[in-house]
Amino acid sequence: MAGWLIPALKAVLPHVGDILAAAKPVFTKRRPEAPVAESQQIAELQAAASQNAEHIRELAAQLQSTVAALEKAAEIGESRLRRAVLFCAVAVALSMFALGVAVFGLLR
């Protein structure tokens, strides 16, 4: 599994219940009720919009921390890769030197 997927899922999963709870009324049939006053509908919509804005802010903050963690992990991986390439270059140089010494010893 991709390394970035686990932190992303950890950031999103705590909010799945809230999202489902907010979306459930949209997908269920309403019982016939008495007409709701227009001002009450506006108040409910404003409350839902402010709640959505709060959730979006929370998700944005979690996404920002996830991206920061991914960038940090990429930097660490890049430094480890550089170190491995350096060790490989040193190993090749030592091998060439040893090969040269062996050839010199055979020819002498």
JORAJO-V320973 format. One record per residue. SS is DSSP state (helix for helix, strand for strand, loop for the rest). BURIAL is 1 if it has 24 or more other C-alpha atoms within 12 Angstrom, else 0. Layout:
ss:SS burial:BURIAL
ss:SS burial:BURIAL
This chain:
ss:loop burial:0
ss:loop burial:0
ss:helix burial:0
ss:helix burial:0
ss:helix burial:0
ss:helix burial:0
ss:helix burial:0
ss:helix burial:1
ss:helix burial:0
ss:helix burial:0
ss:helix burial:0
ss:helix burial:0
ss:helix burial:0
ss:loop burial:0
ss:loop burial:0
ss:helix burial:0
ss:helix burial:0
ss:helix burial:0
ss:helix burial:0
ss:helix burial:0
ss:helix burial:0
ss:helix burial:0
ss:helix burial:0
ss:helix burial:0
ss:helix burial:0
ss:helix burial:0
ss:helix burial:0
ss:loop burial:0
ss:loop burial:0
ss:loop burial:0
ss:loop burial:0
ss:loop burial:0
ss:loop burial:0
ss:loop burial:0
ss:loop burial:0
ss:loop burial:0
ss:loop burial:0
ss:helix burial:0
ss:helix burial:0
ss:helix burial:0
ss:helix burial:0
ss:helix burial:0
ss:helix burial:0
ss:helix burial:0
ss:helix burial:0
ss:helix burial:0
ss:helix burial:0
ss:helix burial:0
ss:helix burial:0
ss:helix burial:0
ss:helix burial:0
ss:helix burial:0
ss:helix burial:0
ss:helix burial:0
ss:helix burial:0
ss:helix burial:0
ss:helix burial:0
ss:helix burial:0
ss:helix burial:1
ss:helix burial:0
ss:helix burial:0
ss:helix burial:0
ss:helix burial:0
ss:helix burial:0
ss:helix burial:0
ss:helix burial:1
ss:helix burial:0
ss:helix burial:0
ss:helix burial:0
ss:helix burial:0
ss:helix burial:0
ss:helix burial:0
ss:helix burial:0
ss:helix burial:0
ss:helix burial:0
ss:helix burial:0
ss:helix burial:0
ss:helix burial:0
ss:helix burial:0
ss:helix burial:0
ss:helix burial:0
ss:helix burial:0
ss:helix burial:0
ss:helix burial:0
ss:helix burial:0
ss:helix burial:0
ss:helix burial:0
ss:helix burial:0
ss:helix burial:0
ss:helix burial:0
ss:helix burial:0
ss:helix burial:0
ss:helix burial:0
ss:helix burial:0
ss:helix burial:0
ss:helix burial:0
ss:helix burial:0
ss:helix burial:0
ss:helix burial:0
ss:helix burial:0
ss:helix burial:0
ss:helix burial:0
ss:helix burial:0
ss:helix burial:0
ss:helix burial:0
ss:helix burial:0
ss:helix burial:0
ss:loop burial:0
